[in-house]
Amino acid sequence: MTNEGCEQSAAEELARAREELAAASHLLGIGLGRIALTRAYFACFHAARAALFRRDVEPKSHSGAVTLFNLHFIKAGLVSIGASALLARLQKYREAADYGDAFFVEDAAVRVEIAAAEAFVIEVERVNDAGLPSSI
């Protein structure tokens, strides 16, 4: 992918992250906390992909995106280690919510996770806006 293509993909992924956050908040507001939690995961996932594309790194899978994000951003000290833990936690919640036999979560807990996802997206945007060089 060209540098221009990576920049465009990064912008699209950040737009998706913001869209997922809006969906998560709306779904929680109408009593669909389980689904809201899955949207919070996807907000973080798309933000992580945006950060990778911004550095000309193209992930090929969900697990690849998480692994590469941890390598290029967490290990490099550009994003807090808590971001990695959040991404892993939300991924487990999403899998349980989508594929588990029974999954229930209190609205208050979902609200906390959505707020954490919003902070994750903001942190990734901050790193992207810092204009750090590609290929860390």
N, C-alpha and C positions, 0 to 999 in steps of 0.2 A: 504494500500500500504506500502511496506517495505521502509526503509530509502534509500536503494539502488535504489528502483523503483522511489522514489521521486526525487532523484538526477538525474537519467536518464531522467525523465519527465521534470525536470527543464532545463536540457541541451537541450533537444529537443524543448522546448518552446522558449528558447532564440534563437536557430537556426531559428525557424519560425519567430520570431520577426525581426531578421536581414534580412531574405528573404523577408518579407513584406515591410521593408524599401527600399530594393533594387527595388522591384516591384513598389513601390510608386514613387520613383525617375524616373524610366524608363517610367512609364505611363505618368507622367507629361511631360517628355521630348518629348513624341510623341503626346502631345495634349489631353490626356485623364485625365484632372484634376479631374473630378467628381469621376472616379474610383480610381485615385491615393489617394484621400482623404479617401476612404473606406479602402484602404490598410494601410494608416497611422494609422487608428483606430485599425486594427487588429495587427499591430506591437506593439502597446501599450498594447492591450489585452493579447497577447501572452507573453509579458515581465512581465505583472502583474501575469499571471498564473505561470510563471517560478519562480518568487519571492515567491509565495505561496507554490509551490511544494518544493522549497529549505527549507522551514520551516515546512515541513511535513503537509501542509494544502492542502487538495484536493477540489477545487471548483467543484460544480456540474452543474453550469449554468453560462451564461454570467453575469446576475445580481448578482449571488452569488460570482463570481470572483471579481467583482467591490466592492461589500460590504465587502468582506473579505480583499481585498487589502487595502481599506480605514481603516479598523479596525486594521490590523496588521502592516501597514507601515505608513499611514498618521497620524492616531491618536497617534501612538507610536513615531512619530517624526523622523522616519528613512528616509522618503522621503518627499520632500517639498509638501506643501498643493497645490501648483500650479499643481502638477502631477494629483491630484484628479480632479481638474477643467478641465485639458486638456482631461483626459479620458472621462469625462462626455460630454464635448463639441464635441469631435471626435465621440462619440457614437451617439449623436444627428445628426451630419452631415451624418454619415453612414446611419442611418435610413432614413433621408430625401433623400439622394442620391439614395438609393436602392428602397425605397418604395413611395417616394413623386411623385406627378403628374409632377412637374417641379422643377428642381434643377439646378442652375447655380452658379458657383463660379469662380472668377478670378484666373488665374494662380499664380499671386503674393501671393494671400491669401493661396493657396494650398502649395506653397513653404514655407511659414511661418509655416504652420501646420506640414509639413513633417520635418522641422528643429526642431520643438518642440517635435515631436515624436522621433526623433533621440536622443534628449537630455533626454527624458523619458527613453528610452532603456539604455542609458549610465548610468543614475542615478540608475536604477534597477540593472544593472550589477555591479556597484560600491558597492551597498548594499550587493549583493550576494557574491562578492569577499571579503568583509570585514570579512567573516567567522563568522558571528553572530550566536549565538546558535539557534537551532531549537525551535519551539513553543514559540514565543515571548509572 
